[in-house]
Amino acid sequence: MTIQIPFDNSYARLPERFYTRLAPTPVRTPGLVRINEPLARDLGIDPGALAADDGLNVLAGNAVPEGADPLAQAYAGHQFGGWVPQLGDGRAILLGEVLDSNGLRRDIQLKGSGRTPYSRMGDGRAWLGPVLREYVVSEAMHALGIPTTRALAAVTTGEPIVRETVLPGAVLARVAASHIRVGTFQFFAARQDTEALRHLLDHVIERHYPQAEGPLDVLNAVIDRQARLVAQWMGVGFIHGVMNTDNTQIAGETIDYGPCAFMDAYHSEKVYSSIDQFGRYAYNRQPDVLVWNLAQFATALLPLMGEDRNAAIEAATEAVHRFPERFQAEWLAVFRRKIGLETEEEEDAALLHTLLSRMQTLRADFTNTFRALGTPAARDEFLEPEGYDAWDRDWRARLSREGVAPEDRRETMNVANPVFIPRNHRVEEAIKAGVEGDYAPFHRLVEVLARPFDDQPEHADLRRPPAEEEVVRQTFCGT
């Protein structure tokens, strides 16, 4: 085999109850959709070799490269608040880990690579739609500067996948800082396996939080990263859709792009996920769900926090209870940048909430409104432009206290407010075309979204909100 991947697999050196070793299930006729060439080079992999037959066989799961140690990870989790004691990688295989050009350890995982002991009656496969969606959205999130897992490659399998209908199969090669989740800690805590918890904590400290001196430091660090992450999501109108504890990653990256979506017209309670029937994971409830997930993480860590259980509970509770203040600070930092503020005033939160309230009432597009603030185009986003005018006067008065006008903050605001997001109707168009064998819309989306803050006037149609008949009201989980 000519492809060379510089594996160094630390998770595979943990005790065997952390995973099940097995190879991906081969597929019939792999076909290349796209290689993420810059990411491949960053991982020390020749993108040309990945695109050749040997590389394609690795990406599809037909061959295991030298140095890989393929395994499916075990974890548990709360799904929509209900406890599931065993989940695990039901359709993914971790090939191994590499050190990237910055010396950071990165997982390479194949998603849609066949059944594992954790498949729970599933087929272990992915159909093309979710693979294209995750490729587009995860790479867009990266370009937006939001921590995320990434897409190394998408390949087709030449095999049919049965969901509601028969669909083409595909595999996504996903890259992550790690695939360790809150649910990974819950898996061992529920089994009262303190030894495994200790191994896992030591691994997480070495890999992600080398300055941490113990479980409380790790808890606080994860709280900080997750507070910042969800504030960044909200700053681009992103709704994850399945914020279960098994989808809350310890390294603080966005993981598992199932029924996710970006808002068009702003609404604080917006839900897209077809499985979120009661709005548990609505846009404005994401911080509340996150603090609940972090409380489950804190609970899982308690056996490692000393023999005095009452003192451990008090310390963990205090850390979790600080979350609202941490999140509010991160949220304000994100949204102050979006409206061009560089100083802090107590009334800023009210100014921001007034804008969002008027956007909701007057059905303004989230992305286009923030990009256009201070220009006539901003007024045009509102059903009644006068509703924007009153806020605009207050905003200009606030900026004047910093000694600037909106025009003088345009450059600053432009790097906080994207022109392009993965609009749902455009992603669906790309998926529909891909199913028919036409990947041009998919490639175009990926390339435009790699520069989300640039105007790119030749692609102006991709920034347009959907017409009524184009609106996507529900998004779906790939399983």
Buried (B, 14 or more C-beta within 10 A) or exposed (E): EEBBBEBEBBBBEBEEBBBBEBBBBBBEEBBBBBBBBEBBEBBBBBBEBBBBBBBBBBBBBBBBBEBBBBBBBBBBBBBBEEEBEBBBBBBBBBBBBBBBEEEEBBBBBBBBBBBBBBBEEEBBBBBBBBBBBBBBBBBBBBBBBBBBBBBBBBBBBBBEBEBEEEBBBBBBBBBBBBBBBBBBBBBBBBBEBEEBBBBBBEBBBEBBBEEBEEBBBBBBBBBBBBBBBBBBBBBBBBBBBBBBBBBBBBBBBBBBBBBBBBBBBBBBEBBBBBBBEEEBBBBBBBBBBBBBBBBBBBBBBBBBBEEEEEEBBEBBEEBBEBBEEBBBBBBBBBBBBBBBBEEEEEEBBEBBEBBBBBBBBBBBBBBBBBBBBBEEEBBBBBEEBEBBEEBBEBBEEBBEEBEBEBEEBEEBBBEBBBBBBBBBBBBBBBBEBBBEEEBEBBBBBBEBBBBBBEEBEEBEEBBBBBEEEBEBEEBBBBB
